[in-house]
Amino acid sequence: MKSLLLVVATAASLLVAPPAARAHDPSWQLRPTGTDARLRGLSAVDSRVAWVGGSNGTVLRTRDGGRTWDSVPPPDTAALDFRDVEAFDARTAVALSIGPGASSRIYRTADGGRTWVEAFRNADPDAFYDCVAFFDRFRGLAVSDPVGGRFRVLATRDGGRSWRQVPEDAFPPALEGEFSFAASGQCVTTAGPRDAWIATGGGSRARVLHSSDGGRHWAATDTPLHPSASAGVFAVAFRDPRRGVAVGGDFADPSGAAANLALSRDGGRTWVGGTRPPEGYRSGVAWHGSSVVAVGPTGSDVSRDGGRTWRRFDAGSFDTVDCPTTCWAAGEKGRVGVLTRR
């Protein structure tokens, strides 16, 4: 989303007092990356291997749990902002850069980032790609803001080597001003072999679009999250094809009380608010077993009851989170953390 490129964390968001620690709380152990880039793209393979992407053409990879990092960006991309990375292992990954026109690109590597192939370069000045997700090692989707009144989505069936546009009539009409947020690489997610969801904001209603046939057809559902030009659903995650969590809020008021959470138990056909949601805007969310972790510029929260109630356990700033086995988070000034128990 265009305006998000200009947003920086407010000083107030960095001065929030940390919550009182409890013995059973998790905590982030920071893993210095050696960069001050803002890292909004993250794909964790396991407890040792993770990839991150961000501003100034940054793509990093670790193979030792974050103790050391390799700088492995595609060549001649220092002007790009890699807001999403999807990794399959230590050697194979897809990286998405965002922006209008040719700034939106997709690269693929199969040798740990030593070489990259440019698989897609956007030629439409009205398109702006925000995020990418895969069903498996072969099938994936990349999401753009609406063009001509409907969302635009690319699909791949060969692991990101080539991409084709999903027909426009597969999508319901977009709302006036509606778009997806390129805040965390989590505006699209998948669960199982066929189900995918797209998070939206910016319009008169904060919605989630759902496909149950691998991205060929989509339907939209309203959520109770606060909608505005700077608010809506920023990230969505599903534990399985039925149980999902959507987070967001208002990035222009990161500590505010705008509605920022919705839960679904029917695959995204209906959404309800939580009993005790996180405090403030949240841009990233991930399931970790039966628990859920949410992150944002004012802190991190955990829910152990499927998203109904939340406890903030950290006041540091993160933009995105991924929990394949171990939870990783990434954010501003090259900040990366690995979740551990106290």
C-alpha positions in Angstrom: 0.0 0.0 0.0 1.5 3.3 -1.2 1.1 5.5 1.9 2.6 2.9 4.2 6.0 3.5 2.5 6.1 6.9 4.3 5.1 5.7 7.7 7.7 5.4 10.5 7.2 4.5 14.1 6.3 7.4 16.4 8.5 8.2 19.3 5.7 7.5 21.6 5.5 3.9 20.4 9.1 3.3 21.4 8.6 4.5 25.0 5.9 2.1 26.1 6.8 0.6 29.4 7.4 -3.2 29.3 4.8 -5.4 30.9 5.6 -7.1 34.1 7.2 -10.5 33.4 5.6 -13.7 34.5 7.5 -17.0 34.9 5.6 -18.7 32.1 5.9 -15.8 29.6 7.9 -16.3 26.4 10.6 -13.8 25.5 12.4 -12.7 22.4 16.1 -13.4 22.2 17.6 -10.9 19.7 19.8 -12.1 16.9 21.9 -9.2 15.5 21.8 -9.0 11.8 24.4 -6.3 11.1 22.0 -4.2 9.2 19.8 -1.2 10.0 17.3 -2.0 7.3 13.6 -2.4 8.2 12.9 -6.1 7.8 9.2 -6.6 7.0 9.8 -9.9 5.0 10.4 -13.1 7.0 10.3 -16.8 6.2 11.5 -19.2 8.9 12.2 -22.7 7.8 13.0 -24.2 11.2 15.0 -23.3 14.4 18.2 -22.8 12.4 17.2 -21.6 8.9 15.5 -18.3 8.3 15.4 -15.6 5.5 14.5 -11.9 5.9 14.0 -9.1 3.4 13.6 -5.4 3.7 14.5 -1.9 2.7 17.6 -1.0 0.6 17.5 -4.2 -1.3 18.2 -6.3 1.8 17.9 -10.1 1.7 19.6 -12.0 4.5 19.8 -15.7 5.3 20.9 -17.6 8.5 21.7 -21.3 8.8 22.7 -21.3 12.4 19.8 -20.0 14.3 20.6 -16.3 13.7 24.2 -16.3 15.1 25.5 -15.4 11.7 23.8 -14.0 8.6 24.7 -14.1 4.9 23.8 -11.1 2.8 22.3 -12.6 -0.4 20.2 -10.0 -2.3 19.5 -10.2 -6.0 22.1 -8.1 -7.9 21.4 -4.5 -8.7 18.4 -4.2 -6.3 19.6 -1.7 -3.7 16.7 0.6 -4.6 14.1 -2.1 -4.0 12.1 -2.9 -0.8 11.8 -6.6 -0.3 8.6 -6.8 1.9 8.0 -10.6 1.6 10.2 -13.7 1.4 8.9 -17.3 1.1 11.6 -19.9 1.7 11.3 -23.6 1.2 14.8 -24.6 2.6 18.3 -23.1 3.1 18.8 -23.0 -0.7 15.4 -22.2 -2.2 13.4 -19.0 -1.7 11.2 -16.4 -3.5 11.5 -12.7 -2.7 8.9 -10.0 -3.5 9.8 -6.3 -3.8 6.9 -3.8 -3.6 6.1 -0.5 -5.2 4.3 0.9 -8.2 5.1 -0.2 -11.7 8.5 -2.0 -12.2 9.3 -1.7 -8.5 7.1 -4.7 -7.9 9.1 -7.8 -8.8 9.5 -11.4 -7.9 12.9 -13.1 -7.7 13.7 -16.8 -7.1 16.9 -18.5 -6.0 17.8 -22.2 -5.8 21.4 -21.9 -4.6 21.0 -20.1 -1.3 21.0 -16.6 -2.9 24.3 -16.9 -4.8 22.3 -16.4 -8.0 18.7 -15.2 -8.6 16.3 -15.3 -11.5 13.9 -12.5 -12.0 10.6 -14.4 -12.5 8.2 -11.4 -12.7 8.4 -7.6 -13.2 5.2 -5.6 -13.0 4.5 -3.6 -16.2 1.2 -2.0 -15.1 1.7 1.4 -13.4 -1.6 0.9 -11.6 -0.6 -2.4 -9.9 1.3 -2.5 -6.6 2.2 -5.9 -5.3 2.1 -6.4 -1.5 2.6 -10.0 -0.4 3.1 -13.6 -1.6 2.2 -17.0 -0.1 2.5 -20.7 -1.1 0.3 -23.7 -0.7 3.3 -26.0 -1.2 6.7 -26.0 -2.9 5.0 -25.5 -6.3 1.7 -23.5 -6.0 1.6 -19.9 -4.8 -0.1 -16.6 -5.0 1.1 -13.0 -5.2 -1.4 -10.2 -4.3 -1.6 -6.6 -5.7 -3.8 -3.7 -4.7 -6.9 -3.5 -6.9 -6.6 -2.5 -10.5 -9.7 -1.3 -12.3 -11.9 -2.0 -9.3 -10.8 -5.6 -8.6 -7.9 -7.1 -6.7 -5.1 -8.5 -8.9 -3.5 -11.8 -8.1 -0.7 -13.8 -9.8 -0.5 -17.6 -9.5 2.4 -20.0 -10.0 2.5 -23.7 -10.3 6.2 -24.2 -10.7 7.6 -22.9 -7.4 7.8 -19.3 -8.5 9.6 -19.8 -11.8 6.7 -18.3 -13.7 3.5 -16.4 -12.9 0.2 -15.8 -14.6 -2.6 -13.4 -13.7 -5.8 -14.9 -12.2 -8.8 -13.7 -14.3 -10.3 -10.5 -12.9 -13.8 -11.9 -12.9 -12.6 -14.3 -10.1 -12.9 -11.4 -7.6 -15.7 -9.4 -6.1 -15.6 -5.7 -6.7 -13.2 -3.8 -4.5 -14.5 -1.1 -2.2 -13.7 2.5 -2.8 -10.1 3.0 -1.5 -9.6 -0.6 -0.6 -6.2 -2.2 -0.8 -3.9 -4.6 1.0 -1.1 -3.5 3.4 2.5 -4.3 2.6 3.4 -4.2 6.3 4.5 -7.7 7.1 4.2 -10.0 4.0 1.1 -11.4 5.7 -1.7 -9.9 3.7 -2.2 -13.3 2.0 -2.0 -16.7 3.7 -2.8 -20.3 2.9 -3.9 -23.4 4.8 -4.0 -26.9 3.3 -3.9 -27.5 -0.5 -6.8 -25.2 -1.6 -7.7 -22.5 0.9 -6.3 -18.9 0.8 -7.2 -15.6 2.4 -6.4 -12.0 1.5 -6.5 -9.2 4.2 -7.8 -5.8 3.2 -8.2 -2.2 4.6 -8.4 1.3 3.5 -12.1 1.2 2.5 -15.4 1.6 4.3 -15.2 -1.9 5.7 -12.2 -4.1 6.7 -12.6 -7.4 4.8 -11.0 -10.8 4.2 -11.3 -12.4 0.8 -11.3 -16.2 0.8 -10.7 -18.8 -2.0 -11.5 -22.5 -1.4 -10.2 -23.7 -4.8 -6.6 -22.7 -4.9 -7.1 -19.1 -5.9 -9.4 -19.5 -8.9 -12.5 -17.9 -7.3 -12.8 -15.5 -4.3 -15.6 -14.2 -2.0 -15.3 -11.3 0.5 -16.5 -11.2 4.1 -16.6 -8.2 6.5 -14.7 -8.3 9.8 -15.2 -6.2 12.9 -11.8 -4.5 12.6 -11.7 -0.7 12.4 -11.7 0.6 8.8 -10.1 3.8 7.5 -7.5 5.0 5.0 -4.8 3.9 7.5 -6.6 1.0 9.1 -8.1 -2.5 8.5 -6.8 -6.0 8.4 -3.0 -6.1 8.1 -2.3 -9.8 8.5 -4.2 -13.0 8.6 -3.2 -16.5 9.7 -5.0 -19.9 9.7 -4.1 -22.9 11.8 -6.1 -25.1 9.5 -8.7 -24.4 6.8 -11.3 -23.5 9.5 -9.5 -21.7 12.4 -8.1 -18.3 11.6 -7.0 -15.0 13.2 -6.9 -11.5 11.6 -5.0 -8.6 13.2 -4.6 -4.9 12.3 -5.8 -1.6 13.7 -4.6 1.9 12.7 -1.0 2.3 11.8 -1.4 6.1 12.1 -2.3 5.6 15.8 -0.2 2.6 16.8 -1.1 2.8 20.5 -4.7 3.5 20.0 -7.7 1.5 20.8 -9.1 0.9 17.3 -10.6 -2.6 16.9 -7.6 -4.8 15.8 -8.6 -8.4 16.1 -11.1 -10.9 14.5 -11.5 -14.6 14.8 -13.0 -17.2 12.4 -14.0 -20.8 13.1 -15.6 -21.5 9.7 -12.8 -20.8 7.2 -13.4 -17.1 7.0 -17.1 -17.1 6.2 -17.8 -15.2 9.4 -15.6 -13.2 11.8 -16.0 -12.1 15.5 -13.9 -10.0 17.8 -11.9 -11.4 20.7 -12.8 -11.1 24.4 -9.5 -9.3 25.3 -7.6 -8.3 22.2 -4.0 -7.0 22.0 -3.4 -3.4 22.9 -2.6 -1.2 19.8 -2.0 -1.8 16.1 -0.6 -5.2 15.2 0.9 -5.9 11.7 1.9 -9.6 12.0 0.4 -12.8 13.4 1.2 -16.5 13.4 0.0 -19.7 15.0 2.4 -21.6 17.2 0.7 -24.9 17.9 -2.5 -24.0 19.6 -1.2 -20.6 20.7 -1.1 -17.4 18.6 1.6 -14.7 18.5 0.9 -11.1 17.3 3.5 -8.3 16.8 3.5 -4.6 16.1 5.5 -1.4 16.7 4.3 -1.2 20.4 4.9 -4.8 21.4 4.2 -8.5 21.1 1.3 -10.5 22.5 0.5 -14.2 23.0 -2.9 -16.0 23.2 -3.1 -19.5 24.5 -6.9 -19.9 23.9 -7.0 -19.6 20.1 -7.1 -15.8 20.0 -9.9 -14.9 22.5 -7.7 -13.4 25.1 -4.2 -11.9 24.8 -1.2 -11.0 27.1 1.5 -8.6 26.0 4.9 -10.1 26.9 7.3 -7.7 25.1 7.3 -3.9 24.4 9.9 -3.9 21.6 9.0 -3.2 17.9 8.5 -6.0 15.4 6.7 -5.9 12.1 6.3 -9.6 11.2 6.4 -13.0 12.7 6.7 -16.6 11.5 6.4 -19.8 13.6 7.0 -23.0 11.6 8.5 -24.8 14.6 10.3 -22.0 16.4 8.9 -18.5 16.3 11.0 -15.8 14.6 10.1 -12.0 14.4 11.7 -9.2 12.4 11.3 -5.4 12.2 12.9 -2.0 12.1 16.6 -1.3 12.4 17.5 -4.9 11.4 15.8 -6.3 14.5 15.3 -10.1 14.5 14.3 -12.2 17.5 13.8 -15.9 18.3 11.1 -16.8 20.8 12.2 -18.7 23.9 10.7 -19.6 27.3 11.9 -17.8 30.4 
